[in-house]
Amino acid sequence: MSAAPPVVRLRAAGVLLLDGEATTLGGLRRACAGRDAVDLRVDEGAPWARIQWVLAALERAPVARVRFELADGAAEACFRSDFWKQDARHLVGGHTAAVLAVDARRLVDPGLAADLADEALATGRERGLRPLGELRPAPSQPFGDVAPALRAFRDADVELEFRFLLPDDPVPESIPALADDVSEWPDLAGWWNPPCSCAPGFIAVDLPVADLGEANRGEEDDRVIIQLGRDGNLFRYGEVSLDALGEQLVAAKERYDLKMKQQGRRGVEELPDGTFASKLYVLIRADSAAPARQLGWILHVLARERLYKVQYAVRRAPPAGEEPCVDPGYVILRSFLPTDNLPDLAGATPPVVRVYVDPGAYGIGPTGGLDLETVEKLAREEHERARAGDSASFVAAVHIAPGVEWGRVIAAINVLARAGFGKIDFHGLPAPDEATRRLSPLPR
């Protein structure tokens, strides 16, 4: 028979006891290391700011589960749920579509218990997933406010998980003191850290691989995100046609320019020919198996609306195995469209190098049948030659044959980026005709 779980008691004033003896967060973490469960008794007046530090210490121990002792029986929570092993690829939003969240405002809802029970049933019936509970009280809320929500999750048979965003920082040795100003109380309100990158609005795509992908630099706050599945389904705020996408881009540019003007800046920039283009970034999140010509249609829409700052979502390496969820986690490749010949995808500036992408091989200049390693070597030599000759142009042209998949194009852009080229002219990607612009999904 296994030993009884340790009993942790948290007083309202922050006194912490372990099996009746005073302890600290550090002492609690060390004493409970590797335990399957811990019983937690909390005074009704104890603020959540103190409770969450106790939970963080137990999670770091690590402890598998914690049982909150309530007047009518225990309510159990875990730190690592197998909820995330469920297959959520059929859901927009992935796993997050089956997470039942209770925040500070919902805690005081007298109908919370009934609502949670209804939500749990609906989640299982409509989404096909066993739900998971998320609890996010305000730091100042007393345990007396939180206990009814714990009870509601228990009675609805919804597993509750606490997952803390403390990847590097150590848990303090003792519970931090609470300032008189509630706004300065320690808060782990951003602690809920799901082990996948599911997010509402993202569709399941197999992102192409590019090891030079770089992390975002902050443009994502305003950036337009366009998604393309392998079956030609084009998404931005729902499935759209190319014409509808163009209308949305016009509105996005106008909103961005207005926002910049309110900050004393401009959302557009003047080009050498006296015309204007938007400074707004666009991220294209496209499936590796999507036809490159569909991406070409999207790029033509961007160029027509004078958006040239384009980023492509990629992975740095192939996935390690089967992924159970929609994963919007990505890094980016930058490849600005030419600004000297908008809305064409090929600029007026002569390219330094030309790379040819066929369904089965690559070429550079007059030489075909090459692998990517050779293409990179030759492209780097051309870049160095142009730099030594004091050339003002560091543009690369990518010629794309019919039938090429997007992943092969990204591979070419990746080696050109490694060779030093940031501006890409696309050849072989004709503009969509009027009929194609109205279609959804896009034809292959």
N, C-alpha and C positions, 0 to 999 in steps of 0.2 A: 504494500500500500504506500502510495506517495505521501510525502509530508504535506501538512496543511499549508495553504497559501499564506505568505506573509500578510499581515494586516497593517495597512498604512492609514494613519489618521492625520487629517489636515484641519487645524483649528482656523477660525476666522481671522485671527491676528497673524497667521503665518507660521505658527508653531507646527512642526512636522514630527510625527511619532512613527516609529516602526516597531510593531509588536510591543507597544507601550513604552518604548524608550525613545528619548529625544534623538533626532538625527538631522542631517543636512541633505540637500539634493545629491551631493557627491556620495555621502554615506549610503543613501538609498540606492543609488545607481550601482554601487559596488556590492551591496548586500543582496540585491535582487537579480544580479546578473544571471542570465540563462533560465530564469524561472518561467514556467508556463503561464502562471496566473498570479495576480496580486489582488487582494481585497482592499478596496479604497473607501474609507469613511470620511465624509466631508461635512463640516458644519454648514448649516443652511446659509449663514452669513458670509461664508468665505467667497471672495470675489474670484471670477474666472481667471483673472491675471495670475493668481497664485496657483490655481488648479492646473493651468496649462503648463506651468513650469514643472510641476510634479509629474504630469503626463510625459513631458519631454524627457525627464530624467529616466522614467521607466522605459520609454521607447528606446533610449540609448543604452539601457542596461545590457542586452535587450530583454524585454519581457514580451511574451506573445499576446497576453490578454489582460485586461483589467476589469474587475467587477465592482461597479458602484453599488454600495449597499443603500437601498431605499427602504422606506417603511413597509412596503408591501412585497419585498423581495428584491433580489439583485438584478441590475441591468448591466449587461456585458458589452464590452467594446474590444476591438482588436487594433493592433498596429500594422498588420500586414494581412490583407484579405486576399483570398483566392478569387474574389470577384473579378480581378483584372485578368484572370486566365480565360474568362469566357470570350467567345468569338463575337466581337461587336462590329465586324466589318460591314454588316448589312445596314448599319445605322449611320445617318448623318450626325456627326458629333461623337460617334463611337461610344465608348464607355460612359462618357459624361451624360449621355441621354438617359442613362438608367441610375444616375445618382440623385437621391432625394435629399435636398439641402434644407436645413433649418438654420436661419440666421437670427440675429438678435431681435429683429422685429417679429418674427414668427413665434418666438419663445413665449410671448405673452398672449398668443391667440388661444382663446378657450376652446376652439374647435380643432386644435392641432392634432389631437389623437385620432379623431375620425378622418380628418383630411389625409394624414399619413397612411392610414389603413387603406383608404381609397386609392391613393397614389401608388402604393405598393402593388395592389391588385392590377391596376391599369398598366403599370410598367411591365409586369410579367406577361400580361395578356397582349399588349400592343407592341412591345419591343422584343419580347422573347428572352429577356435577361432577368436574372435574379437581381433585385435592386440592392443598392448600398446606401447607407445613411452618412450624411455629412453634417456636422454640428459646429456652428461658428458663433458662439455668444460674443457679446462685447466684453472687453476686459473688466469693466466695472460691474457686470451683472453677477449677482450672488448665486450661489449654488441652488438656493431655493427656487430661482427662476428656471434653472437648467434642468433640475430633476424631473419636471413633468415631460420634457422632451425626451429624456433618457427612457422614461417609462413608456412613452408613446412609441418609440422605436422598438422597444422590447415587446410590447403588446401587438404591434403590427408584424412581428417576426422579421424585422429588417435589420440586417447586420450593420453595426456602426463601426466606423474606422476612424482612428486618429493617426494622421501621418504628418510629421513635423518637418518643416523646411529648415533643417539645421545640418546641411551637408558637411560643413567644415568647422563652424563655430562650436566650441565646447559648451555644454550646459554649465551654468555657474555653480559654484560649490554650495551656495546658499540661495534661498529664494530672494530675488531682488526686492529692495524696499519699495513701497508704493509712495509716490509723490502726492502732495496735497492736491495738485492739479491733475484731475482725472485724465486730461489729454496727454499727460506724460507717463501714464502707467505703461509698464511693459506689455506689449501686445504681440502675439504670434498670429495675428489675424490672417496673414498670408501663408500660414503654415501648411494648408492642405495641398499636398504635393503628390498628385497621382503618378504612378510609375509608368504611365504612357503619356503621349502628347495629344490625346484626343481633345478636340475642340469643336464646338458647334459650327456648322457651315462648311466643314472640310469634307471633301469626298475622298474615297479610297483610290489612290493612284500609286503606281509603282514608279517612284521618282528615279530619274536617270542618275548615274554615278559620275561624279567629278571630284577628284581629290583636292582640287584647288578651291573648292567651295569655301566661302568665308562667312563668318558670323554677321548678323545684321548690325548696322551701326546706328539705328534709331529712326530710320525712315519709315518704319512700319506703322507709326501712329497715323499717318495720313495716306499711306501707300494703298493703291488700288491692287486688289488680289483677283486674278483671273485664273480659273481652274479648267482643265481640259482632261476628260477621261479618255481611255483608249477606244471607246465606242463613239467618240465624236460629241459627247455631251459637254456643252460649254456652260460654265456656272459663274455667275456673280450675283449674289442675292437671289438665288434660285437659277433654274436653267434658262438660258437666254439664246437668242439668235445673234448673229454678228451685227445686224442693224440695231437690235435692242442694246447690245453692248456699247455700240457707238454713242447712243443716246445717254447711257449711264456715264460714259467717260466725259461727255460734255458737261454734265451736271457736276461730276467729281472735280473737274478742273475749275469750274466756277466757284464751288465751295472752297477749294483750296486757295484760290487767288483771294477770295474775300477774307479768309482767315489770315493770310499773310499780310494783307493791307491793314487789318485790325491790329497787327503787331508791328506796323511801320515798315513792312517789307513787301516784296512782290512775289507772286506765284508764277510769274512768267519771266522769260529772258529774251532779249533781242538777239537774233541771229545775224551773221555777217551780211545777209542780203536785205536786212531791214524788217524781216518778218519776225514773228514771235512764236516761241514754243513754251510749253508748260514745264515747270521744274518738278512736277509731281512724279514720283517714282511709280512704276508698275511692276508687280511681281507676277510672273506666269508660272503656275504650278501645274505642269502637264505630265501625263503618263509617258513613260519611256517608249511604249509601243504605239503611241499616237502617230499618225502620218505627219511627216514634217510639213507637208503642204497645208495641213490644218493650222499649224503654228504660223505658217506664212500668212494665212488669211488674217489671223489675229494681229500679227505685226503690221500688216497693211492698214488695219483699222486704227491701230495706235498711231501710225505715221500720218494717216489722214487727219486725225484729231490732234496732231502735233505734240505727241507724247513720245519722247525718245529715250528716256532714262529707264531702261528695261533690265530687270533682274529675272533670273531663272532659278527656280527651286530645284535643288539637287541633294543627293546624299554624298558624303565623302567616301563611303564604302558601301558595298552591297549589304543588305540586312543579314544578320547572323543566322536567322531561321525564320520559321513561320511567324508572322506578326498577328496577334489576335485583335488588333484594333486599327481604326483609321488613325494614321500618324502624320499630323501636319508638321512634325519636327523636320526642319530642313536647314540647310545653309544655302548660300546664294552664289551664283556666277553673274557678274555684271558684263553686259555687252551692249553698249549704247548704239542706237541706230544712227545713221549718218544725218547730220543736221544741215549739210550743204545741198541736199537735194530732196528734202521732204516734199511729198509723202512717198517717194520711191525708197526702196530698201537698199539700193546701191547708190552710193554717193558719187559726186562729181570728182572727188579727189582720187587719183590713181592709186590702187592698192599696192602695198609693198610685196605682198605674197598672195597667191591664189591656192586655196585648198579645195580639192574635189571630193565629195562624199557620195559614194555609190552604195547600193545595198550590200555589196560584199567586200569592198576594199576602199582604200583612200588613195588620193593622188595629190601631188604638189607640183605646180607648174606643169611642164610637159610630161612628167613621170607619173605613171599610174601603178596600180597593184601594190601599194605600200601599206605597211602597218603604222599604227599611231606613233610608235617610238621613232621610226624614221621620219615621219611627218614633223614631229617635234624638233628633231635634230636639224632638219633642213630649214624649218621656219625660224629657229633661233639664229641660224647663220644669216638668213635674210634680214632679220631684225638688227643684228649687229652690223651688217653691211650698211643698212640704211642709217643707223646711228653714226657710224664712222664717216659717212658721206654727208652728215649734217642735214639729213632729210627732215622736212617738216611733217611728213606723213608717216604714221605708224598704223595704217589701216590694213586689215586683212580681209580678203574676199573669200567667202565660203560658197562654193557652187554645189547645189544640192540636186541630185538626180531624182527622177520620179520613183516612187516606191520606197524611199528612205524613211526609216523610223526616227522619231525625235531623239532617242537615246544616242544614236550614231552621230547626230549633229552636235549634241552636247559634248560628246567625246572629242570632236574636232575643236569646238570652242575652248575646251579645257586645255588642250595642248597648245593652242594659240595663246591663251592667257599665260601659260607657263613660259612661252617664248617671249612674252612681253607685249602682246597685242591686246588692246582693250576695246577698240572700235571695230565692229564687224559689219561688212556689207554682205547682204544675202542675195545670191543669184539663184535663179531657178525656182523661186517661190512667187508665182504670179498672184495678182490681186484677185479676190473673189468676185464673181460676176453677180449681177443683181439677184438672180434666183438663189444662189448660194447664200447670200447675205440674209435671206429670209428664212433659211432652213434651220431646224433644230430637231434632232442632232445634226451635226455637220456631216456631209457625205465623205466617204473615203476617196 
